[in-house]
């Protein structure tokens, strides 16, 4: 390996044609490039580091080869875990699948794309996401029975998502599979969040300091936390700002890229 350059490749199926331009592997690739005084985004036959990820684009090999399994619910390639130097999981909720090479690497925040937008405040609560997921409809219906002004919608990830989220005093997340998800990071980087207490959440953020928490199907606690954000909006914004600072310092994709380099003994001085 050239003492001044480390070659790497992030291997995944680009879904730009589906409007999905901010995939996690792209954000990781961007982070590698941002610390790239001694890194080179390259396409050699055998790079020093090959990061395979989702959507799956084949098991390509490098001198060091890792795999980041992003959908903890579907497990795209468990039959191939043993072929990698390291398999990264965004949650260790199914640690039994670990072949002895598994490590926890949650998703992260990229504040270049997910940040508060200066828009008119229109709603008490904005929920963004698919409504065919377990319990989401129940939580929304509970809020619709209150006097709160609620928007339920979907939008492409990035600016449009941030603009809509920023038009509400708060948002919330409920995880179908009770695991740490991408929106736990990205939405928390935009708007005060009420988050379901799922496995590993307390390892990345502190309840009360960075978000308001609730237990699954405890609707009274859920509504109470939503109302706290609405009724104490200035304090909720301070909570959001603490969360953004914390995530940028500890849970950015640059943090994740450096962790991979360290884990594979490819860490150089940046």
N, C-alpha and C positions, 0 to 999 in steps of 0.2 A: 504494500500500500504506500502510495506517495505520502511522505511525511506532512505534506501541506494540503492534501486533498483526500476526502473520504467520499467515495461514490456510493450513492444510494438510489433506490427506486421504491415508490409506493405503488403497488399493483392492485388495481380494482377496476370494475366496470364503470366508466364514466357515464352518468345518466343525464348529461346536459340536455339531450334530446327530449327528456321528460320534464325539463324545467328544474331538475334537482342539481343545481350548480354548487351548493354548499354542503356536499357530502362530507362526512367526518374524515375519510381518507384524504380528500382534497385539503381540508383544513390542517391535517397533520403534515402533508407535503408542503404546504405554505409555511408552516412553522419551521420545518427543516431548512427551508430556503432562507428564512429570516435569521437563522443562526449560522448562515452559510459562508462565513469568512474562511472556514476550512472544510466546508461541505460542497459537494458538487452534485446537483441533480443530473443524473447521467443514465444512460441506457446501455451500459456495457453488457456483454454476455453474462458475466458474473460480477455484479457490484459487491462492494464490501458489505452492504446491508440491503436486504430485500424485505420490505414490509408488505405482506399480503393482507388484504382486508376485504370488506364487503362493499358493494355487491361483488361476489366471487368472480375472479377473472383468471383462475388457474393457480396452481401451486408452483410459482416461479422461485428459483433458488438463487441465493447469494452466498458469499462466504459465511455470513450470518443470516439466518432466515427466521423471521418471526411472523406470527399471524395475530391480528386483532379481530376477535369475534365480537361483532357489534350488537347483534340481535340475540340477546341472552335467552329469549323465549324459543327461537326456532333452531338455533345451533346449526349453522350452515354446513360445517365440515367436521363434525366430531370424529369421523372415521380417519381423518388425516392429522389429528392433533399431534400424534406421536412423531410425525415427520419434521416438526419444527423445533428449533432451538428453544423458543419460548412461545406459548400461547397466552395472549392477553384477554381477559374477560372484563367487561364493563361493570359486572357485578359478580360476586362469588356465591350467588344464591344457589347455584347448582354445582358446587365444588366437587361433587362426586364424579363429574366428567373429567376432572383434572388427571392427566397422564403422568404427573410428576413434574411437568414443565410449565404448569399454569401459574399465572400471576394476575393480580388485580390491577387494571388500568382503566379507570372510569373515563367517560367522555369529558369534555371541557368547554370552556368559553373562549370564543374569539370575539373580542370587543370591537374589532374592525367591522364586523357584520351585525353584531347583536349588542345594541346599546339604546338608552332612552332617546326618544325623538321628541322634539319640541312641537307638540301638536295640542289642539284644543282638547280639554278633558270633557268627555261626553258620557261616560258610563261609570257605574260603581264597580262592576265586575266584567271582565272580558275573558271568555274561555275560547281558546283556539285549539281545534283538533277534530279528529274523526269521532262521530257519535255512535259508531258501531262497536265501541270498546266497552268492556264490562264496567258497569256502575256509573259511567260518565253521565248517562241520561238521568239516573236517579239523583245525582248531585245537582245537575242543572234544574231539574224539576223542583227540587227542594227550594232552590233560590228563586225560581219563578213564582213561588207561592208567597214570597216576601214582598216588601215594598222596594227592593233593590232594583236598580236599572241595569239590566244584563244584556250583553251581546254575546252570541254564540256564533262562531264563524270559522272559516279556514282561509289560509293565504299561503303563497309561496314563501319559503324561508328567506330571511334577509330583511330588506328595508320595509317591504309591505307588512310583514309580520310585526316588525318593531313599531311601525306607525300605528297599527291597530291596537297592539298591546298598550302603547303609551297613551291611548285615548281613554284608558280605564284606570281606576284607582288601585286595582289589584287583579290578579289572576290566580288560578289554582291548577294543581296537577293531581290526577288520580291515575295510578299505574295498574294496568290490567293484570300484570304479572308480579306485582309487588316488588319491583326492582328499580334501581337507580337508572333514570332515563336521560336522554339528551336534553329535553326541555327543562329538567331540573337545573341545568347550568345556563342554557341559553335564555330562557324566559326570566330567570332570576337576575340576569344581566340587563333586563329592560324594565321590569315592573315589580312592585312588591308582590311576593308570592306566598300562597298558602299551600303547603306541600304535605302529601300523605307521608307518614313516617314509615319509610321502607328500609330494608336492609342496606347498610353502607352509607345512608344519607348522613348519619351523625359523624362519619369519618371525613366528610368533605365540607360540611357547614355546621354551624352551631344554631340550634333552635332558639328563637328569641332575639338573637343577634343578627341573623341573616335571613330568616324566614319564620313564618308562623306554622306550626305543625298540627296535625290531627290524625286520629286513628281511623282505619277503614270502617266505614258504615256507622261511625259516630257522628251523626248528622248535626246534633246540637253543638258539638265541639267545632265541627266544620263551619257552621254558620256563625258561631261566636268569633272564630278567627277571621272570617271574611269581614264581619262587622267591625272588628278592631281596626283592620286596614282602612275601611271606609270612614269610620268615625274619627280615626286618629291618623289622617292622611299624611300630615307633616312628619309624624314619627315613623310612619310606614316608609316614607321616602328616605329617611335617614337609615332605616334598616336596609332598604334596597342598596343605598350607596355603600354601606359597610360590606354588603354581600359582593358588590361589584369589585371593590378594592381587594377583598379577600380572594375572590376567584381569579382576578388578574394576577395576583401575586403567587398563588399556589396551585391554581387549576386552569391554566391556559394550555393551549396546544404546544406552546414552546416548552412548558413544564413536561408535557407528555413526551415530546421528541427527545428532550435531554434524558428523561428516564429510560427510554429505549436504548439510547446510546450508552448509558451507564450500565444497564442490565446486560448488554452484549459486549461489554468491555471495549467499546469503540469510542468512549468519551475522550474528547480532546479538549484543550483549553480554548474557550471562546471569548 
